[in-house]
């Protein structure tokens, strides 16, 4: 009788072990799938980061070009204003000279 009880206990223990093994196997499969998904997501995000860094570099370069253009336009405007003031002074001087000549 002891042998039968012992065999039954071993059978129950084996069944419990099989159940635990099935649970552990399912957890491992789920963890592996999650790892693959996260690895794929990480790869995608790294690619996006790389693209954004390249775009940022391009935009910084474009910004510098536009700043340089603005500086050149400002210099040209300042020269034009200065030249215009000089012309106004010359014109005023000429008008004063003409007035003096007429008087």
C-alpha positions in Angstrom: 0.0 0.0 0.0 2.9 2.3 0.8 4.1 1.9 -2.8 0.8 2.9 -4.3 0.6 6.0 -2.1 4.2 6.8 -2.9 3.5 6.3 -6.7 0.4 8.5 -6.4 2.4 11.2 -4.6 5.1 11.0 -7.3 2.4 11.3 -10.0 0.8 14.3 -8.3 4.3 15.9 -7.9 5.1 15.2 -11.6 1.8 16.8 -12.6 2.4 19.8 -10.5 5.9 20.1 -12.0 4.5 19.8 -15.5 2.0 22.6 -14.7 4.8 24.8 -13.3 7.0 24.0 -16.4 4.1 24.9 -18.7 3.6 28.2 -16.8 7.3 29.0 -16.9 7.5 28.2 -20.6 4.6 30.5 -21.3 6.2 33.3 -19.2 9.5 32.8 -21.1 7.7 32.9 -24.5 5.9 36.1 -23.5 9.1 37.7 -22.2 10.9 36.7 -25.4 8.1 38.3 -27.6 8.1 41.4 -25.4 11.9 41.6 -25.8 11.7 41.3 -29.6 9.0 44.0 -29.6 11.0 46.3 -27.4 14.2 45.7 -29.5 12.3 46.6 -32.7 10.8 49.7 -31.0 14.3 50.7 -29.8 15.8 50.3 -33.2 13.0 52.4 -34.7 13.5 55.1 -32.1 17.3 55.1 -32.6 16.6 55.6 -36.4 14.3 58.5 -35.6 16.9 60.0 -33.3 19.5 59.7 -36.1 17.2 61.3 -38.6 16.3 64.1 -36.2 19.9 64.8 -35.5 20.6 65.0 -39.2 17.6 67.3 -39.7 18.8 69.5 -36.8 22.3 69.8 -38.3 20.7 70.8 -41.6 18.5 73.3 -40.0 21.4 74.8 -38.0 23.3 75.2 -41.3 20.3 76.8 -43.0 19.9 79.1 -40.0 23.5 80.2 -40.3 23.1 80.9 -44.0 19.9 83.0 -43.3 21.8 84.9 -40.6 24.6 85.7 -43.0 22.0 86.8 -45.6 20.4 89.1 -43.0 23.7 90.6 -42.0 24.5 91.3 -45.6 21.1 92.9 -46.2 21.5 95.0 -43.0 24.9 96.1 -44.1 23.5 97.0 -47.6 20.6 98.9 -45.9 23.0 100.8 -43.7 25.2 101.8 -46.6 22.1 102.9 -48.6 20.9 105.0 -45.7 24.3 106.5 -45.3 24.6 107.2 -49.0 21.1 108.7 -49.0 22.0 111.0 -46.1 25.1 112.1 -48.0 23.1 112.9 -51.1 20.6 114.8 -49.0 23.4 116.9 -47.5 24.9 117.5 -50.9 21.5 118.6 -52.2 20.9 120.9 -49.3 24.3 122.3 -49.7 23.7 122.9 -53.4 20.4 124.6 -52.7 22.0 126.9 -50.1 24.7 127.7 -52.6 22.1 128.5 -55.3 20.1 130.7 -52.8 23.3 132.6 -52.0 24.0 133.1 -55.7 20.5 134.4 -56.3 20.7 136.9 -53.5 
